[in-house]
């Protein structure tokens, strides 16, 4: 397996996503993702200054829209 395939496989197995990954999935800017999280419109998990997003919650949002 090449390095790119291995990295992509690891990303797909993670249960959390970064703001950049969410922005790519939803077709919006990373800044807007942070704004939605701050307003409580996008569920997130905060670890100090780091903000992560549940892959399942984001996928559910996509399916519902």
URJOZI-V822234 format. One record per residue. PSI is psi in radians with two decimals (999 if undefined). OMEGA is omega in whole degrees, -180 to 180 (none if undefined). D_CENTER is the distance of its C-alpha to the mean C-alpha in Angstrom with 1 decimal. Layout:
# URJOZI-V822234
psi:PSI omega:OMEGA d_center:D_CENTER
psi:PSI omega:OMEGA d_center:D_CENTER
This chain:
# URJOZI-V822234
psi:2.36 omega:-180 d_center:25.4
psi:2.96 omega:-173 d_center:24.5
psi:-0.70 omega:-179 d_center:22.1
psi:-0.77 omega:179 d_center:19.6
psi:-0.70 omega:180 d_center:19.6
psi:-0.78 omega:-180 d_center:19.2
psi:-0.75 omega:179 d_center:16.2
psi:-0.69 omega:178 d_center:14.4
psi:-0.72 omega:178 d_center:15.6
psi:-0.74 omega:-180 d_center:14.3
psi:-0.69 omega:-179 d_center:10.7
psi:-0.42 omega:-179 d_center:11.2
psi:-0.25 omega:-179 d_center:12.7
psi:2.57 omega:180 d_center:10.2
psi:-0.19 omega:177 d_center:9.3
psi:2.75 omega:180 d_center:6.4
psi:2.68 omega:174 d_center:3.4
psi:2.95 omega:178 d_center:4.6
psi:-0.65 omega:179 d_center:5.2
psi:-0.74 omega:179 d_center:6.8
psi:-0.71 omega:178 d_center:4.8
psi:-0.75 omega:179 d_center:3.4
psi:-0.75 omega:178 d_center:7.0
psi:-0.74 omega:-179 d_center:8.4
psi:-0.67 omega:-175 d_center:7.5
psi:-0.12 omega:179 d_center:9.0
psi:0.72 omega:179 d_center:11.5
psi:3.02 omega:-179 d_center:11.6
psi:2.72 omega:177 d_center:12.0
psi:-0.65 omega:179 d_center:9.9
psi:-0.74 omega:180 d_center:12.7
psi:-0.62 omega:176 d_center:12.5
psi:-0.80 omega:178 d_center:8.9
psi:-0.68 omega:178 d_center:10.6
psi:-0.77 omega:178 d_center:13.6
psi:-0.70 omega:178 d_center:12.2
psi:-0.72 omega:-179 d_center:10.9
psi:-0.64 omega:180 d_center:14.4
psi:-0.12 omega:180 d_center:16.2
psi:0.21 omega:-179 d_center:14.7
psi:-0.22 omega:179 d_center:13.6
psi:2.00 omega:-176 d_center:9.9
psi:2.37 omega:-179 d_center:9.9
psi:2.92 omega:178 d_center:8.8
psi:2.19 omega:-178 d_center:10.5
psi:2.29 omega:174 d_center:12.7
psi:1.61 omega:-175 d_center:14.6
psi:-2.09 omega:179 d_center:17.2
psi:-0.21 omega:-177 d_center:15.7
psi:2.37 omega:178 d_center:12.4
psi:2.19 omega:177 d_center:9.4
psi:2.81 omega:-177 d_center:6.7
psi:2.43 omega:179 d_center:4.7
psi:2.18 omega:179 d_center:6.5
psi:-0.75 omega:-178 d_center:6.0
psi:-0.73 omega:180 d_center:9.4
psi:-0.71 omega:179 d_center:9.0
psi:-0.75 omega:179 d_center:6.7
psi:-0.67 omega:177 d_center:9.3
psi:-0.72 omega:178 d_center:12.0
psi:-0.73 omega:180 d_center:11.4
psi:-0.76 omega:-179 d_center:11.7
psi:-0.61 omega:-178 d_center:14.8
psi:-0.42 omega:-177 d_center:16.3
psi:999 omega:none d_center:16.4
